[in-house]
Amino acid sequence: MRVATIPLQQTTAIAIQRSQQKLAVTQAQLSTGKKAPDLAALGSEAVRTLSAHTLLAKQEAHAQNATRLGTTLSLYETSITAIENGSMELGNRIATAVGTRESAGLGEAISAAFDQFRSMLNTSEGGLPLFGGGISGEPFTTSKVEDLTGLPATDHFVDGTAIARARVGDGLDLNYGITASELGTEMTAVYRSLVEAGPFGETLTDAQKTTLTNIKIQLDDAVSGIRRINAENGRRLAQTDTLIDRANERALVLKDVISRNEDADLAQVAMDLAMHKTTLEASYSVFTQLNELSLLNYMR
């Protein structure tokens, strides 16, 4: 009795090739963690997955824009708060001088407060002035408080009028930006009045006391304006934080959709890998036996 080994060998060889292909696919899934090497191999889920990738890219871009905007708004807040606090401290110093008529060191306090005020107005971000309104140079030009004398407050500002805008959502653009003149014109007028009321000796004169009393009222009004600007900036910052959270939440949902369509079940892949290896080893064994049997038939 003879066994037709050649057809069996061909059948076994085809089975080995199929097992090798399945094993290669499974090994690729195990190494990459993906169901398929590209979107086209996902079949009917390819369009949905591609749409999810597009939406995810938009949400991530919006979150990045909002994050950068939040950083800028935080810098605004820091500088404005410093100006507000410095102005309030100066107001307290003036009130003390008016109440006690003692003005020793008042001129130095005014100069120190002005230096901080000027520094904050000329704060830069990425090499450009934060309150510049689109210009490249310093928006507040006066370097010494004494130079304010005799000029309107507006003459000390050269900021631009550009309005910054950031795309932070689908069809949502957020306008932001504060100029140096918007923030500092009133306080500049206060500093000019203080310089023109001096110089201050050890004790205030009656005229200086009256002038400082009026300047204190002017300063309080200026501080109120600075607080309003800071409050509006804080509102934008809170809105930006909310937009960042929403964009991140949407991104998580989209990532989950993409993961379900693209990512392989590694536990199932491990089981399939073991099964394909066993099948391939069995096919090799059968093929080897058929070769040996074919050789025996040939020798007979």
Beta strands, then each sheet from edge to edge (+ up, - down):
strand 1: 124-125
strand 2: 128-129
strand 3: 164-169
strand 4: 172-176
sheet 1: 1+ 2-
sheet 2: 3+ 4-
end
